[in-house]
């Protein structure tokens, strides 16, 4: 299961530093996005997000 970044994202990029698949990148608008094709579904990004901005993409 892939993850997605919701509207709570503040663009701090904490998630980018912990993603083992390097599936997260800045969107150019001050937020981050997850490439669902690269996401392994490990949830590491969600665990470190200080804004609860990452959730399973059901």
TAFEN-V82087 format. One record per backbone hydrogen bond with DSSP energy under -1.0 kcal/mol. CO is the residue of the C=O (numbers start at 1). NH is the residue of the N-H. If there is no record, write none. Layout:
co: <CO/CO>
nh: <NH/NH>
This chain:
co: <2/4/6/13/15/15/19/23/25/31/33/35/35/43/44/45/53/55/56>
nh: <57/55/9/17/18/19/22/35/33/27/25/38/39/47/48/49/6/4/58>
